[in-house]
C-alpha cells in the first residue's frame, strides 16, 4: 500500500511539473536571425512573467549589440523561458514591484505585443542606463502591482 501511495504522489508531482513548465514556456519569445554578437553586459536575477516568477539568481539578462536576451541559467532553463527582443522592438522598460518583492525591469514591446516579461533584480537602477544607451525609453518611477496579470491588461 505505501508503494502505491508513493507512486501516485510521484505521478501527480511529475504531472504538475510538466504542466508548470508548459505554462512557463508561453512566456518565451525568440527573435529570428539573431546575429552572433559579443556579450556586452550580464545581470543575474529572477524572472516575472504571466505564469512564472522565480527568486534568486535563476535568470540571466544579457545585453548584446542587437538587443537583449533573458534566459535561465544552466540549472533553471527548464522553467525560465528564453525571451529575446531587439532594442528597436522595445517600446519601454519600466520598473514594477509586487508586495514583498524586488523591483523588476518590465519590458513592453511595440505594437501591443502581449509577450511582455520582467527581470527581477536588486540592480534595476544599473540596468536602466544600459537600456537607455541603446535608445530604449525608460520609466524610472516604480509601479506597484498586486498581481502580474495587471501588467497584461
PAZAPA-4460 file (N, C-alpha, C; in steps of 0.05 Angstrom, whole numbers, plus 32768, in hexadecimal, padded with zeros to 4 digits):
% residues 153
    n_x    n_y    n_z   ca_x   ca_y   ca_z    c_x    c_y    c_z   seq   type   mol
   8010   7FE8   8000   8000   8000   8000   8011   8019   8000     1      X     A
   8026   801B   8011   8037   8034   8011   8044   8038   7FF6     2      X     A
   804B   8022   7FE7   8057   8025   7FCD   8044   8031   7FB9     3      X     A
   802A   802A   7FBB   8016   8035   7FA9   8012   8053   7FAE     4      X     A
   8011   805A   7FC8   800E   8076   7FCF   8026   8086   7FC5     5      X     A
   803E   807C   7FC9   8056   8089   7FBF   8055   808D   7FA1     6      X     A
   804D   8078   7F93   804B   8079   7F76   8037   808E   7F6D     7      X     A
   8020   808F   7F7A   800B   80A3   7F73   8016   80BF   7F78     8      X     A
   8024   80C4   7F8E   802F   80DE   7F95   8043   80E6   7F7F     9      X     A
   8055   80D3   7F77   8069   80D9   7F63   805C   80E0   7F48    10      X     A
   8047   80D2   7F40   8039   80D8   7F27   802C   80F3   7F28    11      X     A
   801F   80FA   7F3E   8013   8114   7F41   8028   812A   7F40    12      X     A
   803E   8127   7F4E   8053   813B   7F4E   805F   813E   7F32    13      X     A
   8063   8128   7F24   806E   8129   7F09   805B   8137   7EF6    14      X     A
   8041   8132   7EF9   802D   813F   7EE8   802C   815D   7EEE    15      X     A
   802D   8164   7F07   802D   8181   7F0E   8046   818F   7F03    16      X     A
   805D   8182   7F05   8076   818D   7EFB   8075   8191   7EDC    17      X     A
   806A   817E   7ECE   8067   8180   7EB1   8054   8197   7EAA    18      X     A
   803E   8199   7EB8   802A   81AE   7EB3   8036   81C9   7EB9    19      X     A
   8045   81CC   7ECF   8051   81E5   7ED6   8066   81ED   7EC1    20      X     A
   8076   81DB   7EB8   808A   81E0   7EA4   807D   81EA   7E89    21      X     A
   8067   81DD   7E82   8059   81E6   7E69   804E   8202   7E6C    22      X     A
   8042   8208   7E83   8038   8223   7E87   804E   8238   7E87    23      X     A
   8065   8231   7E94   807C   8244   7E94   8086   8248   7E77    24      X     A
   8085   8234   7E66   808F   8236   7E4B   807E   824A   7E3A    25      X     A
   8065   824F   7E43   8055   8262   7E33   8060   827E   7E36    26      X     A
   8072   8284   7E48   807F   829E   7E4B   8097   82A0   7E38    27      X     A
   809D   828C   7E29   80B4   828B   7E18   80B0   829D   7DFF    28      X     A
   80C5   82AA   7DF7   80C5   82BA   7DDE   80E1   82B9   7DD2    29      X     A
   80E3   82B1   7DB9   80FD   82AF   7DAC   80FD   82C2   7D94    30      X     A
   8114   82CE   7D8F   8118   82DF   7D78   8124   82CF   7D61    31      X     A
   8119   82D1   7D4A   8124   82C3   7D33   813D   82D0   7D29    32      X     A
   814F   82C0   7D1F   8169   82CA   7D14   8178   82DC   7D26    33      X     A
   817C   82D3   7D3F   818C   82E2   7D52   81A9   82DF   7D4A    34      X     A
   81B7   82F5   7D46   81D3   82F3   7D3E   81E4   82EA   7D56    35      X     A
   81FA   82DD   7D50   820D   82D7   7D65   8218   82F2   7D6F    36      X     A
   8218   82F5   7D88   8223   830E   7D94   8231   8308   7DAE    37      X     A
   8242   831A   7DB5   8250   8318   7DCE   823E   8321   7DE5    38      X     A
   823F   8313   7DFA   8230   831A   7E12   823C   8334   7E1D    39      X     A
   822C   8349   7E20   8235   8362   7E29   8231   8366   7E47    40      X     A
   821A   835E   7E51   8213   8360   7E6E   8204   8347   7E76    41      X     A
   8206   8340   7E90   81F8   832A   7E9B   81EF   8330   7EB7    42      X     A
   81D5   832C   7EBC   81CA   832F   7ED7   81BD   8315   7EDF    43      X     A
   81BE   830E   7EF8   81B1   82F6   7F02   819A   82FE   7F14    44      X     A
   8185   82EE   7F13   816E   82F4   7F24   8158   82DF   7F1F    45      X     A
   813F   82E8   7F20   8129   82D6   7F1C   8118   82E0   7F04    46      X     A
   8103   82D1   7EFF   80F1   82D8   7EE9   80D5   82DA   7EF3    47      X     A
   80C6   82ED   7EE8   80AA   82F0   7EEF   809A   82F1   7ED5    48      X     A
   8089   82DD   7ED2   8078   82DB   7EBA   805C   82D3   7EC2    49      X     A
   804C   82CF   7EAE   8030   82C9   7EB3   802C   82AF   7EC3    50      X     A
   803C   829B   7EBE   8039   8281   7ECB   8052   8279   7EDB    51      X     A
   8065   828A   7EDE   807E   8282   7EEC   808A   829A   7EFB    52      X     A
   8091   8296   7F13   80A0   82A9   7F23   80B6   8299   7F32    53      X     A
   80CF   82A1   7F2E   80E4   8292   7F3B   80F2   82A5   7F4F    54      X     A
   80FF   8299   7F62   810E   82A9   7F76   812B   82A1   7F74    55      X     A
   813C   82B2   7F7D   8159   82AB   7F7D   8165   82AF   7F61    56      X     A
   817D   82A7   7F5D   818B   82AB   7F44   8186   8295   7F2F    57      X     A
   816D   8290   7F29   8166   827A   7F16   8164   8284   7EF9    58      X     A
   8166   829E   7EF5   8164   82A9   7EDA   817B   82BB   7ED4    59      X     A
   8181   82BE   7EBA   8196   82CF   7EB0   818A   82E3   7E9D    60      X     A
   8190   82FD   7EA1   8189   8311   7E8D   81A3   8319   7E7F    61      X     A
   81A3   8312   7E65   81BB   8316   7E55   81B7   832D   7E41    62      X     A
   81CA   833E   7E3E   81C9   8355   7E2B   81DD   8350   7E15    63      X     A
   81D4   8352   7DFC   81E4   834F   7DE5   81E2   8369   7DD4    64      X     A
   81F1   836B   7DBE   81EE   8383   7DAE   81D4   8383   7D9F    65      X     A
   81C7   836D   7D9B   81AD   836B   7D8D   8195   836E   7D9F    66      X     A
   8198   8367   7DB9   8181   8367   7DCB   8186   8359   7DE5    67      X     A
   8170   834F   7DF2   8172   8342   7E0C   8168   8326   7E0A    68      X     A
   8173   8315   7E1C   816A   82FA   7E1F   8167   82F4   7E3D    69      X     A
   8150   82EB   7E45   814B   82E2   7E60   8148   82C4   7E5F    70      X     A
   8157   82B5   7E6F   8155   8298   7E6E   815D   828D   7E88    71      X     A
   8158   8273   7E8C   8160   8266   7EA4   817D   825F   7EA5    72      X     A
   8187   8259   7EBC   81A2   824F   7EBF   81A2   8232   7EB7    73      X     A
   81B9   8226   7EB7   81BB   8209   7EAF   81A9   81F8   7EC1    74      X     A
   81A6   8200   7EDA   8196   81F1   7EED   8178   81F6   7EE9    75      X     A
   8170   820D   7EDF   8153   8214   7EDF   8147   8218   7EC3    76      X     A
   8154   8210   7EAE   8149   8214   7E93   8130   8205   7E8E    77      X     A
   812A   81F0   7E9E   8112   81E1   7E9A   80F9   81F0   7EA4    78      X     A
   80FD   8204   7EB5   80E6   8213   7EBF   80E6   8231   7EB7    79      X     A
   80FE   823C   7EB2   8100   8258   7EAA   80FF   825A   7E8C    80      X     A
   80EC   8267   7E80   80EA   8269   7E63   8100   827B   7E58    81      X     A
   8108   8276   7E3F   811A   8288   7E31   8109   829D   7E23    82      X     A
   8110   82B6   7E28   8102   82CD   7E1D   8116   82E0   7E11    83      X     A
   8112   82E6   7DF7   8124   82F8   7DE9   8115   830F   7DDC    84      X     A
   8123   8325   7DDA   8117   833C   7DCC   812E   834E   7DC2    85      X     A
   812B   8358   7DA9   813D   836C   7D9F   8137   8386   7DAD    86      X     A
   814B   8397   7DAF   8146   83B1   7DBC   8130   83C0   7DAF    87      X     A
   812E   83BF   7D94   8119   83CD   7D86   80FD   83C2   7D8C    88      X     A
   80FB   83A9   7D95   80E2   839C   7D9B   80D6   83A6   7DB6    89      X     A
   80E8   83B1   7DC7   80DF   83B9   7DE2   80D2   83D4   7DE2    90      X     A
   80BA   83D5   7DEB   80AB   83EF   7DED   80B5   83FE   7E06    91      X     A
   80B9   83EF   7E1C   80C2   83FC   7E35   80CB   83E6   7E49    92      X     A
   80DC   83EE   7E5A   80E4   83DD   7E71   80DC   83ED   7E8A    93      X     A
   80CC   83E1   7E9B   80C2   83EF   7EB2   80C6   83DE   7ECB    94      X     A
   80C5   83EB   7EE2   80C9   83DE   7EFB   80AE   83D6   7F08    95      X     A
   80AB   83BD   7F10   8093   83B4   7F1E   809B   83A3   7F36    96      X     A
   8089   83A2   7F49   808E   8391   7F61   8074   8385   7F6B    97      X     A
   8076   836D   7F75   8061   835F   7F83   8065   8364   7FA1    98      X     A
   8051   8360   7FB1   8055   8362   7FCE   806B   834F   7FD7    99      X     A
   807D   8358   7FE8   8093   8348   7FF2   80A4   833B   7FDC   100      X     A
   80AA   834B   7FC7   80B9   8341   7FB1   80CF   8354   7FAA   101      X     A
   80E3   834A   7F9C   80F7   835C   7F90   80EA   836C   7F7A   102      X     A
   80F8   8381   7F71   80EE   8391   7F5B   80F5   8383   7F41   103      X     A
   80E2   8382   7F2E   80E7   8375   7F14   80E9   838A   7EFF   104      X     A
   80FA   8385   7EEB   80FA   8395   7ED3   80E7   8387   7EC0   105      X     A
   80D1   8395   7EBA   80BB   8389   7EA9   80BF   8392   7E8D   106      X     A
   80C1   837F   7E7A   80C5   8385   7E5E   80AB   8384   7E4F   107      X     A
   80A4   839B   7E44   808C   839D   7E32   8095   83A0   7E16   108      X     A
   8087   8392   7E04   808E   8392   7DE8   807D   83A5   7DD8   109      X     A
   8087   83AE   7DC2   8078   83C0   7DB0   8061   83B0   7DA3   110      X     A
   804C   83BE   7D9B   8036   83B2   7D8D   8023   83A2   7D9E   111      X     A
   8024   83A5   7DB8   8011   8397   7DC9   8016   837A   7DCC   112      X     A
   802E   8370   7DC5   8035   8354   7DC8   8031   834C   7DE5   113      X     A
   8024   8335   7DE9   801E   832C   7E04   8034   831B   7E10   114      X     A
   804A   8318   7E02   8061   8308   7E0C   8073   831A   7E1D   115      X     A
   8068   8324   7E34   8078   8334   7E46   8083   8323   7E5C   116      X     A
   8098   832D   7E69   80A5   831E   7E7E   80B5   8332   7E90   117      X     A
   80BA   8329   7EA8   80CA   8339   7EBA   80E2   832B   7EC5   118      X     A
   80F6   833B   7ECB   810F   8330   7ED7   8112   833B   7EF3   119      X     A
   8110   8329   7F07   8112   8331   7F23   812F   8333   7F2C   120      X     A
   8136   834A   7F37   8152   834E   7F3F   8155   8364   7F54   121      X     A
   8169   8361   7F64   8170   8377   7F77   8180   838C   7F68   122      X     A
   8187   8387   7F50   8197   839A   7F40   8188   83A8   7F2A   123      X     A
   816E   83AA   7F2D   815E   83B6   7F18   8167   83D3   7F11   124      X     A
   8171   83E2   7F24   817B   83FD   7F1E   8194   83FD   7F0C   125      X     A
   81A2   83E6   7F0B   81B9   83E4   7EFA   81B1   83DA   7EDE   126      X     A
   819A   83CD   7EDC   8191   83C2   7EC2   8185   83D8   7EB0   127      X     A
   8177   83EB   7EBC   8169   8400   7EAC   817D   8410   7E9C   128      X     A
   8194   8419   7EA7   81A6   8429   7E96   81B1   8419   7E7E   129      X     A
   81B5   83FF   7E81   81BE   83EE   7E6B   81A9   83EE   7E55   130      X     A
   8190   83EB   7E5D   817A   83EC   7E49   8179   8408   7E3B   131      X     A
   817C   841D   7E4B   817B   8438   7E40   8192   843C   7E2C   132      X     A
   81A9   8431   7E32   81C0   8435   7E1F   81BB   8428   7E04   133      X     A
   81A8   8416   7E03   81A0   8409   7DE9   8186   8415   7DDE   134      X     A
   817E   842C   7DE9   8167   843A   7DDE   814C   8430   7DE7   135      X     A
   814B   8420   7DFC   8131   8416   7E07   8126   842A   7E1B   136      X     A
   810D   8433   7E17   8101   8445   7E2B   80FE   8436   7E46   137      X     A
   8102   8444   7E5B   80FF   8438   7E76   80EE   844A   7E87   138      X     A
   80E1   843D   7E9B   80D1   844B   7EAF   80DC   8442   7ECA   139      X     A
   80E7   8456   7ED8   80F4   844F   7EF2   80E0   844F   7F0A   140      X     A
   80C8   8458   7F06   80B5   8457   7F1C   80AC   843B   7F20   141      X     A
   80A9   8432   7F39   80A2   8416   7F3F   8084   8414   7F41   142      X     A
   8079   8402   7F31   805C   83FC   7F31   8058   83E4   7F44   143      X     A
   8047   83E7   7F57   8041   83D1   7F6A   8028   83C2   7F60   144      X     A
   802B   83A8   7F5E   8015   8397   7F55   800F   8382   7F6A   145      X     A
   7FF7   8377   7F69   7FF1   8361   7F7C   7FF4   8346   7F6E   146      X     A
   7FF0   8345   7F54   7FF2   832C   7F45   7FFF   8332   7F2A   147      X     A
   800D   831F   7F1F   801A   8322   7F05   8006   8326   7EEF   148      X     A
   7FEE   831A   7EF1   7FD9   831D   7EDD   7FD3   833B   7ED8   149      X     A
   7FD6   834C   7EEB   7FD0   8369   7EE7   7FE2   8374   7ED1   150      X     A
   7FF9   836A   7ECD   800B   8374   7EB8   8003   836C   7E9C   151      X     A
   7FF3   8357   7E9A   7FEB   834D   7E80   7FD0   8358   7E77   152      X     A
   7FC3   8368   7E88   7FA8   8373   7E82   7FAA   8388   7E6D   153      X     A
***
